[in-house]
Amino acid sequence: MDAAASTHAERAGLADALAVVGPDAPTLCEGWTARDLAAHVVLRESRPDAAVGILVGPAGGWTRRVQEQVARRPFEDLVAAIASGPPLLSVFSLPGVEQRANLIEFAVHHEDVRRGQAGWVERDLDPQTADLLWDRTRQVAGMLLRRSPIGVTLLRTDGDGGRCVVRAEEPMVTLRGPVLELLLRLSGRRAVHLEVTGNEHAVRAFDNLHTGF
């Protein structure tokens, strides 16, 4: 499975998960229901004028207003828009952009929906998708941990394993687990199964750290 196929599979998985839980289900995105999360994804792909506010603080008010408008669409339409892929004129329709920009987005939001429900279990990833996510995780780990006052090493336990020193300083914590668990924790999610080791101060500092974009 190549990057395009993996991204398509995560997109389909997100759409399916949304359809199963329904619009009012909670998610791991604080304050967001499944409807809110679906509206966010649709806005990101179809409204570049508003999507800039996702990352740029001063534009956040405009983004929130547009997202609220998008969220008023029938939930089934939002899910269908996600499943069908980006609009033809979206930047995400350009060759190569979809898989570079959306694999992490969809993998994380897929789990935001799944793990927002009681009784969730870890998902077994396709080996090629797991390897692609490991590559992407190593590329963005520095940004996700930019606020960290401590060193962080990632130890991947699935597939062929892997090690990535994100911040080489003391004190150091080591996060050990499958790549999806590592990615989710670095993205700010706490509903994960990971082993975090280091001295008491370092582990406490990491536990209190705000990670993510």
N, CA and C of each residue as an Amber inpcrd file, in Angstrom:
protein
   639
   0.8560000  -1.1960000   0.0000000   0.0000000   0.0000000   0.0000000
   0.8840000   1.2360000   0.0000000   0.7290000   2.1170000  -1.0320000
   1.5380000   3.3140000  -1.0900000   0.8860000   4.4350000  -0.2860000
   1.5340000   5.6250000  -0.2960000   1.0410000   6.7240000   0.5300000
  -0.3560000   7.1540000   0.1210000  -0.6300000   7.1830000  -1.1830000
  -1.9530000   7.5890000  -1.6430000  -3.0210000   6.6120000  -1.1660000
  -2.7240000   5.3140000  -1.2700000  -3.6840000   4.2980000  -0.8390000
  -3.8890000   4.3490000   0.6740000  -2.8140000   4.5590000   1.4290000
  -2.9300000   4.6410000   2.8900000  -3.7680000   5.8410000   3.3010000
  -3.5500000   6.9660000   2.6390000  -4.3220000   8.1690000   2.9480000
  -5.7920000   7.9620000   2.6190000  -6.0570000   7.3400000   1.4690000
  -7.4460000   7.0570000   1.0900000  -8.1070000   6.1360000   2.1130000
  -7.3640000   5.1420000   2.5960000  -7.9290000   4.1990000   3.5700000
  -8.2480000   4.9070000   4.8910000  -7.3760000   5.8190000   5.3230000
  -7.6430000   6.5460000   6.5630000  -8.8150000   7.5070000   6.3840000
  -8.9190000   8.1170000   5.2090000 -10.0720000   8.9790000   4.9180000
 -11.3640000   8.1720000   5.0070000 -11.3760000   7.0020000   4.3590000
 -12.5630000   6.1510000   4.3780000 -12.8760000   5.6810000   5.7960000
 -11.8330000   5.3530000   6.5520000 -12.0440000   4.9160000   7.9280000
 -12.6340000   6.0120000   8.7910000 -12.1720000   7.2380000   8.6020000
 -12.7300000   8.3700000   9.3420000 -14.1960000   8.5650000   8.9930000
 -14.5160000   8.5520000   7.7020000 -15.9070000   8.7330000   7.2850000
 -16.7920000   7.6250000   7.8460000 -16.3180000   6.3860000   7.7920000
 -17.0980000   5.2680000   8.3230000 -17.3130000   5.4130000   9.8270000
 -16.2580000   5.8110000  10.5470000 -16.3750000   5.9630000  12.0020000
 -17.3790000   7.0540000  12.3480000 -17.3470000   8.1530000  11.6200000
 -18.3110000   9.2290000  11.8560000 -19.7340000   8.7410000  11.6180000
 -19.9310000   8.0110000  10.5350000 -21.2750000   7.5170000  10.2110000
 -21.7900000   6.5770000  11.2930000 -20.9060000   5.7860000  11.8720000
 -21.3060000   4.8180000  12.8940000 -21.7080000   5.5150000  14.1910000
 -20.9210000   6.5000000  14.6450000 -21.1800000   7.0870000  15.9680000
 -22.2800000   8.1360000  15.9330000 -22.4870000   8.7840000  14.7920000
 -23.5270000   9.8030000  14.6980000 -23.0400000  11.1820000  15.0930000
 -23.8230000  12.2130000  14.7730000 -23.3590000  13.5980000  14.9060000
 -23.0970000  14.0770000  16.3210000 -23.7670000  13.5210000  17.3000000
 -23.6630000  14.0380000  18.6640000 -22.6630000  13.2830000  19.5300000
 -21.9630000  12.3350000  18.9560000 -21.0080000  11.5400000  19.7290000
 -19.8070000  12.3910000  20.1330000 -19.2430000  12.1350000  21.3160000
 -18.0460000  12.8670000  21.7380000 -16.8240000  12.4180000  20.9400000
 -15.7950000  13.2390000  20.9300000 -14.5210000  12.9020000  20.3060000
 -13.4000000  13.2640000  21.2730000 -12.1760000  12.9410000  20.8990000
 -11.0280000  13.3240000  21.7200000 -10.6710000  14.7960000  21.5690000
 -11.2500000  15.4720000  20.5800000 -11.0240000  16.9030000  20.4050000
 -11.9030000  17.6380000  21.4140000 -11.2870000  18.2450000  22.3960000
 -12.0210000  18.8240000  23.5160000 -13.0930000  19.8020000  23.0340000
 -14.3290000  19.5570000  23.4620000 -15.4340000  20.4310000  23.1320000
 -16.0840000  20.1510000  21.7920000 -15.5340000  19.2110000  21.0440000
 -16.0710000  18.9050000  19.7160000 -16.8430000  17.6040000  19.7080000
 -18.0270000  17.6470000  19.1180000 -18.7600000  16.4290000  18.8060000
 -18.2780000  15.8960000  17.4580000 -18.8120000  14.7610000  17.0610000
 -18.4830000  14.2130000  15.7450000 -18.8830000  15.1860000  14.6410000
 -19.9810000  15.8960000  14.8200000 -20.4090000  16.8930000  13.8290000
 -19.3530000  18.0090000  13.7070000 -18.8640000  18.4910000  14.8370000
 -17.8600000  19.5480000  14.8140000 -16.5900000  19.0900000  14.1030000
 -16.1630000  17.8740000  14.3980000 -14.9570000  17.3570000  13.7750000
 -15.1460000  17.2040000  12.2660000 -16.3100000  16.6940000  11.8550000
 -16.5940000  16.5490000  10.4280000 -16.5870000  17.9080000   9.7440000
 -17.1770000  18.9110000  10.3890000 -17.2040000  20.2520000   9.8080000
 -15.7960000  20.8090000   9.6720000 -14.9450000  20.5510000  10.6430000
 -13.5430000  20.9820000  10.5800000 -12.8380000  20.3980000   9.3590000
 -13.0290000  19.1000000   9.1270000 -12.3670000  18.4480000   7.9960000
 -12.8820000  19.0120000   6.6730000 -14.1890000  19.1870000   6.5680000
 -14.7710000  19.7250000   5.3390000 -14.2820000  21.1510000   5.0980000
 -14.2750000  21.9710000   6.1380000 -13.7860000  23.3460000   6.0070000
 -12.3310000  23.3620000   5.5530000 -11.5200000  22.5500000   6.1550000
 -10.0800000  22.5260000   5.8450000  -9.8400000  22.2470000   4.3670000
 -10.6780000  21.3840000   3.7840000 -10.4590000  20.9930000   2.3950000
 -11.1760000  21.8820000   1.3840000 -12.2270000  22.5640000   1.8100000
 -13.0560000  23.2730000   0.8350000 -13.1190000  24.7830000   1.0180000
 -12.6200000  25.2920000   2.1560000 -12.6860000  26.7270000   2.4050000
 -11.3190000  27.2690000   2.7980000 -10.4200000  27.4500000   1.8290000
  -9.0740000  27.9470000   2.1620000  -9.0950000  29.3220000   2.8030000
 -10.1260000  30.1340000   2.5110000 -10.2170000  31.4640000   3.1210000
 -10.3960000  31.3750000   4.6270000 -11.0250000  30.2920000   5.0820000
 -11.2650000  30.1200000   6.5200000 -10.2840000  29.1490000   7.1570000
  -9.7530000  28.2140000   6.3690000  -8.8630000  27.1920000   6.9220000
  -7.5850000  27.7810000   7.4880000  -7.1750000  28.9570000   7.0130000
  -5.9430000  29.5620000   7.5070000  -6.0150000  29.7980000   9.0130000
  -7.2050000  30.0280000   9.5340000  -7.3730000  30.2800000  10.9560000
  -7.1360000  29.0700000  11.8300000  -7.0400000  27.8760000  11.2320000
  -6.7400000  26.6740000  12.0020000  -5.3520000  26.7880000  12.6180000
  -4.4180000  27.3980000  11.8720000  -3.0360000  27.5150000  12.3280000
  -2.6580000  28.9420000  12.7140000  -3.3530000  29.9400000  12.1800000
  -2.9990000  31.3360000  12.4300000  -4.0010000  31.9450000  13.3970000
  -3.5350000  32.2560000  14.5980000  -4.4010000  32.7160000  15.6660000
  -5.3260000  33.8680000  15.3260000  -4.8380000  34.9890000  14.7410000
  -5.6990000  36.1450000  14.4880000  -6.8970000  35.8530000  13.5910000
  -6.7790000  34.8170000  12.7610000  -7.8920000  34.4690000  11.8700000
  -8.8350000  33.4430000  12.4940000  -8.5820000  33.0890000  13.7450000
  -9.3570000  32.0320000  14.3780000 -10.8370000  32.3280000  14.5030000
 -11.1990000  33.6000000  14.7540000 -12.6100000  33.9440000  14.8990000
 -13.3900000  33.6940000  13.6200000 -12.8040000  34.0870000  12.4840000
 -13.4460000  33.8490000  11.1860000 -13.5950000  32.3540000  10.9380000
 -12.5480000  31.6010000  11.2450000 -12.5940000  30.1520000  11.0510000
 -13.7130000  29.5310000  11.8780000 -13.8460000  29.9460000  13.1240000
 -14.8980000  29.3880000  13.9850000 -16.2810000  29.6950000  13.4250000
 -16.4870000  30.9030000  12.9240000 -17.7950000  31.2630000  12.3900000
 -18.1290000  30.4400000  11.1440000 -17.1370000  30.2710000  10.2680000
 -17.3820000  29.4810000   9.0640000 -17.6130000  28.0220000   9.4310000
 -16.8440000  27.5150000  10.4020000 -17.0350000  26.1190000  10.8040000
 -18.4300000  25.9090000  11.3820000 -18.9190000  26.8600000  12.1400000
 -20.2740000  26.7460000  12.6780000 -21.3040000  26.7050000  11.5510000
 -21.0720000  27.4810000  10.5000000 -21.9730000  27.4540000   9.3450000
 -21.9200000  26.0960000   8.6480000 -20.7070000  25.5940000   8.4520000
 -20.5430000  24.2900000   7.8040000 -21.2230000  23.1990000   8.6300000
 -21.0910000  23.2970000   9.9490000 -21.6460000  22.2660000  10.8360000
 -23.1640000  22.1940000  10.7780000 -23.8120000  23.2400000  10.2750000
 -25.2750000  23.2140000  10.1770000 -25.7680000  22.4120000   8.9800000
 -24.8600000  22.0140000   8.1070000 -25.2600000  21.1520000   6.9950000
 -25.6840000  19.7870000   7.5300000 -26.5310000  19.0570000   6.8140000
 -26.8910000  17.7060000   7.2720000 -25.6400000  16.8680000   7.5160000
 -25.6330000  16.1530000   8.6160000 -24.4530000  15.3740000   8.9940000
 -24.0700000  14.3800000   7.9050000 -25.0760000  13.7770000   7.2850000
 -24.8070000  12.8080000   6.2260000 -24.0690000  13.4560000   5.0620000
 -24.3690000  14.7260000   4.7680000 -23.6760000  15.4340000   3.6980000
 -22.2230000  15.6890000   4.0620000 -21.9660000  16.0130000   5.3240000
 -20.5900000  16.2350000   5.7640000 -19.7790000  14.9500000   5.6320000
 -20.3440000  13.8500000   6.0760000 -19.6460000  12.5670000   5.9930000
 -19.3940000  12.2000000   4.5330000 -20.3760000  12.4180000   3.6870000
 -20.2170000  12.1110000   2.2640000 -19.1370000  12.9760000   1.6330000
 -19.0530000  14.2450000   2.0420000 -18.0270000  15.1430000   1.5060000
 -16.6320000  14.6700000   1.8990000 -16.4920000  14.1800000   3.1210000
 -15.2010000  13.6460000   3.5480000 -14.8550000  12.3990000   2.7520000
 -15.8050000  11.4980000   2.6160000 -15.5570000  10.2280000   1.9350000
 -15.2110000  10.4190000   0.4660000 -15.7900000  11.4330000  -0.1640000
 -15.6060000  11.6080000  -1.6040000 -14.2820000  12.2460000  -1.9690000
 -13.5790000  12.7940000  -0.9830000 -12.2880000  13.3960000  -1.2720000
 -12.3800000  14.8990000  -1.4320000 -11.2340000  15.5710000  -1.5690000
 -11.2370000  17.0340000  -1.6480000 -11.9000000  17.5300000  -2.9280000
 -12.5070000  18.7110000  -2.8810000 -13.0800000  19.2890000  -4.0960000
 -12.0170000  19.4510000  -5.1820000 -12.4530000  19.4860000  -6.4130000
 -11.5310000  19.5330000  -7.5430000 -10.5840000  20.7180000  -7.4680000
 -11.0670000  21.8650000  -6.9990000 -10.2470000  23.0680000  -6.9600000
  -9.4970000  23.2410000  -5.6360000  -9.6030000  22.2630000  -4.7530000
  -8.8880000  22.3200000  -3.4760000  -7.4030000  22.0760000  -3.6870000
  -6.5850000  22.7210000  -2.8610000  -5.1410000  22.4820000  -2.9230000
  -4.8230000  21.0230000  -2.6570000  -5.7060000  20.3450000  -1.9210000
  -5.4690000  18.9420000  -1.5990000  -5.6820000  18.0210000  -2.7970000
  -6.2230000  18.5710000  -3.8940000  -6.3760000  17.7870000  -5.1140000
  -5.1300000  17.8270000  -5.9900000  -4.1770000  18.6720000  -5.6450000
  -2.9400000  18.7430000  -6.4250000  -2.1330000  17.4650000  -6.2340000
  -1.4430000  17.0110000  -7.2770000  -0.6730000  15.7620000  -7.1830000
   0.3080000  15.7830000  -6.0050000   0.2250000  14.7640000  -5.1780000
   1.1440000  14.6070000  -4.0690000   0.7600000  15.3180000  -2.7890000
  -0.1140000  16.3230000  -2.8690000  -0.4490000  17.0940000  -1.6720000
  -1.2980000  16.2800000  -0.7080000  -2.2660000  15.5410000  -1.2440000
  -3.1800000  14.7640000  -0.4060000  -2.4310000  13.8690000   0.5650000
  -1.5290000  13.0300000   0.0400000  -0.8510000  12.0800000   0.9180000
   0.1720000  12.7440000   1.8380000   0.7590000  13.8730000   1.4050000
   1.7150000  14.5500000   2.2730000   1.0110000  15.2740000   3.4180000
  -0.1350000  15.8600000   3.1260000  -0.7950000  16.7130000   4.1150000
  -1.8800000  16.0160000   4.9170000  -2.3990000  14.9020000   4.4160000
  -3.6040000  14.3400000   5.0280000  -3.4300000  12.9990000   5.7320000
  -2.3280000  12.3060000   5.5340000  -2.2070000  10.9970000   6.1700000
  -2.2660000  11.1170000   7.6850000  -1.4670000  12.0070000   8.2530000
  -1.5070000  12.2050000   9.7010000  -2.8560000  12.7670000  10.1200000
  -3.3580000  13.7420000   9.3870000  -4.6480000  14.3670000   9.7220000
  -5.7510000  13.3180000   9.8620000  -5.8600000  12.4440000   8.8820000
  -6.9470000  11.4710000   8.9020000  -6.6950000  10.3540000   9.9070000
  -5.4510000   9.9200000  10.0550000  -5.1580000   8.8720000  11.0320000
  -5.4930000   9.3440000  12.4470000  -5.1160000  10.5800000  12.7670000
  -5.3870000  11.1170000  14.1040000  -6.8850000  11.3400000  14.3000000
  -7.5560000  11.9600000  13.3210000  -8.9840000  12.2180000  13.4980000
  -9.8060000  10.9250000  13.4730000  -9.3440000   9.9280000  12.7360000
  -9.9940000   8.6100000  12.7800000 -10.0190000   8.1080000  14.2210000
  -8.8790000   8.2380000  14.9100000  -8.8090000   7.7950000  16.3010000
  -9.5440000   8.7390000  17.2460000  -9.6010000  10.0320000  16.9080000
 -10.3820000  10.9650000  17.7310000 -11.8280000  10.5060000  17.8320000
 -12.3500000  10.0020000  16.7310000 -13.7340000   9.5180000  16.7270000
 -13.8250000   8.1730000  17.4480000 -12.9680000   7.2280000  17.0890000
 -13.0190000   5.8880000  17.6840000 -12.8180000   5.9460000  19.1930000
 -11.7890000   6.6810000  19.6270000 -11.4240000   6.6710000  21.0400000
 -12.2380000   7.6360000  21.8830000 -13.0810000   8.4000000  21.2280000
 -14.0150000   9.2110000  21.9910000 -15.1620000   8.3980000  22.5650000
 -15.2370000   7.1220000  22.1470000 -16.3170000   6.2430000  22.6070000
 -15.7720000   5.2620000  23.6470000 -16.6330000   4.8310000  24.5370000
 -16.2250000   3.8760000  25.5650000 -15.8630000   2.5330000  24.9300000
 -14.9000000   1.8650000  25.5340000 -14.5540000   0.5150000  25.1150000
 -13.6510000   0.4340000  23.9030000 -12.9850000   1.5290000  23.5320000
 -12.1210000   1.4950000  22.3550000 -10.9260000   0.5650000  22.5950000
 -10.4230000   0.0190000  21.5160000  -9.2250000  -0.8140000  21.5600000
  -8.2630000  -0.3060000  20.4900000  -6.9920000  -0.6260000  20.6630000
  -6.0020000  -0.2290000  19.6680000  -6.3430000  -0.8490000  18.3180000
  -6.0090000  -0.1240000  17.2690000  -6.2800000  -0.5780000  15.9120000
  -4.9840000  -1.1090000  15.2940000  -5.0660000  -2.2580000  14.6360000
  -3.9180000  -2.8050000  13.9220000  -3.8100000  -2.1330000  12.5610000
  -2.7140000  -1.4230000  12.3540000  -2.5170000  -0.7300000  11.0900000
  -1.9340000  -1.6630000  10.0390000  -2.2660000  -1.3980000   8.7890000
  -1.5710000  -2.0360000   7.6850000  -0.0690000  -1.7260000   7.8350000
   0.8220000  -2.7140000   7.6640000   2.2590000  -2.4840000   7.8900000
   2.8200000  -1.3140000   7.0940000   2.4030000  -1.1570000   5.8460000
   2.9220000  -0.0550000   5.0420000   2.4280000   1.2970000   5.5690000
   1.1730000   1.3290000   6.0190000   0.6500000   2.5650000   6.5990000
   1.4010000   2.9010000   7.8730000   1.6790000   1.8940000   8.6920000
   2.4270000   2.1230000   9.9260000   3.8140000   2.6850000   9.6150000
   4.4790000   2.1500000   8.6110000   5.8130000   2.6390000   8.2490000
   5.7500000   4.0780000   7.7420000   4.7340000   4.3790000   6.9420000
   4.5710000   5.7500000   6.4530000   4.3110000   6.7170000   7.6070000
   3.4810000   6.2920000   8.5590000   3.2020000   7.1510000   9.7150000
   4.4470000   7.3360000  10.5710000   5.2870000   6.3330000  10.6540000
   6.5420000   6.4750000  11.4000000   7.4280000   7.5260000  10.7370000
   7.5250000   7.4780000   9.4170000   8.3090000   8.4840000   8.6980000
   7.7450000   9.8810000   8.9460000   6.4220000  10.0240000   8.8470000
   5.7880000  11.3230000   9.0420000   5.9440000  11.8010000  10.4920000
   5.8110000  10.8750000  11.4330000   5.9280000  11.2350000  12.8470000
   7.3130000  11.7850000  13.1400000   8.3450000  11.1460000  12.6180000
   9.7070000  11.6380000  12.8390000   9.9050000  13.0200000  12.2170000
   9.2190000  13.2760000  11.1120000   9.3670000  14.5670000  10.4440000
   8.7210000  15.7080000  11.2340000   7.6030000  15.4270000  11.8990000
   6.8660000  16.4950000  12.5870000   7.0750000  16.4890000  14.0960000
   7.8040000  15.5100000  14.6210000   7.9410000  15.3690000  16.0770000
   8.5350000  16.6160000  16.7130000   9.5250000  17.2210000  16.0650000
  10.1390000  18.4180000  16.6280000   9.1440000  19.5480000  16.7980000
   8.2660000  19.7220000  15.8290000   7.2430000  20.7630000  15.9260000
   6.2250000  20.4270000  17.0060000   5.8230000  19.1680000  17.0600000
   4.8250000  18.7630000  18.0530000   5.3580000  18.9020000  19.4760000
   6.6740000  18.7950000  19.6280000   7.2950000  18.8700000  20.9540000
   8.0780000  20.1660000  21.1480000   7.7340000  21.1970000  20.3950000
   8.5130000  22.4270000  20.4290000   8.4820000  23.1140000  21.7900000
   7.4680000  22.8440000  22.5990000   7.3760000  23.4700000  23.9220000
   8.0670000  22.6440000  25.0100000   8.6240000  21.5120000  24.6450000
   9.1640000  20.6000000  25.6650000  10.4330000  21.1570000  26.3190000
  10.4640000  21.1860000  27.6480000  11.6740000  21.6220000  28.3450000
  12.6370000  20.4610000  28.6120000  12.2600000  19.2600000  28.1700000
  13.0570000  18.0630000  28.4380000  13.3350000  17.3230000  27.1360000
  14.2780000  16.3990000  27.1950000  14.5720000  15.5690000  26.0390000
  13.5210000  14.4900000  25.8580000  13.3250000  14.0820000  24.6090000
  12.3310000  13.0550000  24.2990000  12.8910000  12.1080000  23.2460000
  12.7980000  10.8140000  23.5420000  13.1560000   9.7700000  22.5880000
  11.9280000   8.9100000  22.3230000  11.7090000   8.5780000  21.0600000
  10.6040000   7.7010000  20.6740000  11.1530000   6.3190000  20.3530000
  10.5380000   5.2840000  20.9130000  10.8760000   3.9090000  20.5930000
   9.6330000   3.2330000  20.0320000   9.6800000   2.9180000  18.7560000
   8.5610000   2.2620000  18.1050000   8.6490000   0.7490000  18.3320000
   7.5200000   0.1410000  18.7240000   7.5290000  -1.2820000  19.0610000
   6.8330000  -2.1610000  18.0350000   6.0970000  -1.5730000  17.0820000
   5.4300000  -2.3980000  16.0720000   6.2980000  -2.4650000  14.8150000
   5.9030000  -3.3130000  13.8810000   6.6820000  -3.4530000  12.6540000
   8.1120000  -3.8670000  12.9530000   9.0480000  -3.2290000  12.2970000
  10.4620000  -3.5070000  12.5360000  11.0440000  -2.6310000  13.6350000
  10.1740000  -1.9050000  14.3330000  10.6480000  -1.0440000  15.4070000
  11.3210000   0.2020000  14.8570000  11.9550000   0.9300000  15.7360000
  12.6450000   2.1450000  15.3300000  12.8850000   3.0360000  16.5250000
  13.8610000   3.9340000  16.3900000  14.2260000   4.8500000  17.4700000
  14.4440000   6.2320000  16.8730000  13.9210000   7.2410000  17.5540000
  14.0790000   8.6120000  17.1060000  14.3070000   9.5100000  18.3150000
  15.4590000  10.1530000  18.3730000  15.7400000  11.1300000  19.4270000
  15.2350000  12.4780000  18.9280000  14.1510000  12.9460000  19.5310000
  13.5330000  14.1900000  19.0750000  14.2330000  15.3900000  19.6870000
  14.5250000  15.3000000  20.9670000  15.2480000  16.3730000  21.6660000
  16.3360000  15.7200000  22.4980000  17.5690000  15.9970000  22.1690000
  18.7040000  15.3400000  22.8280000  19.2110000  16.2060000  23.9800000
  18.4770000  16.1860000  25.0750000  18.9000000  16.9370000  26.2430000
  18.4150000  16.2230000  27.4960000  19.0350000  16.5660000  28.6020000
  18.6620000  15.9680000  29.8800000  17.8890000  16.9680000  30.7150000
  16.9330000  16.4630000  31.5390000  16.5420000  15.0590000  31.6470000
  15.7710000  14.5950000  30.4150000  15.7100000  13.2830000  30.2590000
  15.1340000  12.6850000  29.0610000  14.0230000  11.7170000  29.4490000
  12.9510000  11.7260000  28.6650000  11.9510000  10.6790000  28.7820000
  11.9660000   9.8600000  27.5010000  11.5910000   8.5970000  27.6200000
  11.4690000   7.7100000  26.4710000  10.0250000   7.2460000  26.3740000
   9.4310000   7.4530000  25.1930000   8.0700000   6.9920000  24.9300000
   8.1780000   5.7100000  24.1300000   7.5710000   4.6510000  24.6200000
   7.6990000   3.3410000  23.9870000   6.3160000   2.8150000  23.6550000
   6.0880000   2.4810000  22.3540000   4.7990000   1.9400000  21.9490000
   4.6710000   1.8850000  20.4470000   3.5510000   1.3870000  19.9300000
   3.3000000   1.3640000  18.4850000   3.2510000   2.7790000  17.9240000
   3.5230000   2.8860000  16.6340000   3.6500000   4.2160000  16.0310000
   2.3890000   5.0430000  16.1780000   1.2070000   4.4550000  16.0570000
  -0.0150000   5.2410000  16.1560000  -0.1780000   5.8150000  17.5600000
   0.2170000   5.0420000  18.5760000   0.1420000   5.5410000  19.9560000
   1.1170000   6.7020000  20.1470000   2.3120000   6.5880000  19.5850000
   3.2950000   7.6670000  19.6810000   2.7800000   8.9310000  19.0050000
   2.2590000   8.7780000  17.7980000   1.7500000   9.9290000  17.0570000
   0.6110000  10.6010000  17.8000000  -0.3120000   9.8280000  18.3180000
  -1.4510000  10.4030000  19.0250000  -1.0080000  11.1720000  20.2640000
  -0.0650000  10.6130000  21.0120000   0.3930000  11.3100000  22.2320000
   1.1230000  12.5950000  21.8760000   1.9340000  12.5590000  20.8420000
   2.6240000  13.7770000  20.4240000   1.6410000  14.8150000  19.8880000
   0.5110000  14.3490000  19.3760000  -0.5220000  15.2510000  18.8590000
  -1.4290000  15.7840000  19.9610000  -1.1500000  15.4230000  21.2070000
  -1.8890000  15.9670000  22.3400000  -2.9940000  15.0890000  22.8770000
  -3.1280000  13.8770000  22.3380000  -4.1740000  12.9750000  22.8100000
  -3.6670000  12.1690000  24.0050000  -4.5390000  11.9370000  24.9640000
  -4.1560000  11.1860000  26.1690000  -4.7400000   9.7800000  26.1920000
  -5.6930000   9.4820000  25.3370000  -6.2930000   8.1450000  25.2850000
  -5.3960000   7.2390000  24.4510000  -4.2530000   6.8890000  25.0280000
  -3.2570000   6.0830000  24.3290000  -2.6990000   5.0220000  25.2700000
  -2.0810000   4.0160000  24.6720000  -1.3920000   2.9860000  25.4370000
   0.0960000   3.1030000  25.1550000   0.8240000   3.7240000  26.0880000
   2.2460000   3.9760000  25.9380000   2.9690000   3.7280000  27.2540000
   4.2400000   3.4170000  27.1550000   5.1080000   3.3570000  28.3250000
   6.0060000   4.5870000  28.2910000   5.9680000   5.3710000  29.3750000
   6.7950000   6.5670000  29.4790000   7.7850000   6.3520000  30.6210000
   9.0790000   6.3810000  30.2910000  10.1010000   6.1260000  31.2960000
  11.0800000   7.2920000  31.3660000  11.7000000   7.4370000  32.5310000
  12.6560000   8.5040000  32.7970000  12.6330000   8.7840000  34.2860000
  13.4050000   9.7720000  34.7210000  13.3520000  10.0640000  36.1510000
  12.0310000  10.7430000  36.5030000  11.7430000  10.7870000  37.7810000
  10.4360000  11.2620000  38.2280000  10.1440000  12.6710000  37.7350000
  11.1260000  13.5450000  37.7930000  10.9360000  14.9270000  37.3520000
  10.6000000  14.9830000  35.8700000  11.3400000  14.2210000  35.0790000
  11.1390000  14.2550000  33.6300000   9.7730000  13.7100000  33.2480000
   9.3670000  12.6000000  33.8610000   8.0650000  12.0140000  33.5500000
   6.9430000  12.9740000  33.9340000   7.0830000  13.6260000  35.0750000
   6.0570000  14.5830000  35.5000000   6.0030000  15.7770000  34.5440000
   7.1670000  16.2620000  34.1430000   7.2090000  17.3920000  33.2160000
   6.5630000  17.0310000  31.8880000   6.8170000  15.8200000  31.4010000
   6.2100000  15.4180000  30.1350000   4.7070000  15.2620000  30.2870000
   4.2730000  14.7200000  31.4120000   2.8370000  14.5280000  31.6310000
   2.0930000  15.8600000  31.6350000   2.7660000  16.9200000  32.0750000
   2.1400000  18.2410000  32.1430000   2.3260000  19.0530000  30.8680000
   3.0550000  18.4930000  29.9030000   3.4110000  19.2330000  28.6940000
   2.2430000  19.2830000  27.7110000   2.0040000  20.4640000  27.1340000
   1.0250000  20.5970000  26.0540000   1.7220000  20.3190000  24.7430000
   1.3530000  19.2160000  24.0980000   1.9550000  18.8540000  22.8290000
   0.9530000  19.0640000  21.6980000   1.4430000  19.0430000  20.4780000
   0.5630000  19.1740000  19.3270000   0.8420000  20.4320000  18.5250000
   0.0600000  20.6140000  17.4730000   0.2420000  21.7730000  16.5860000
  -0.2730000  23.0490000  17.2450000
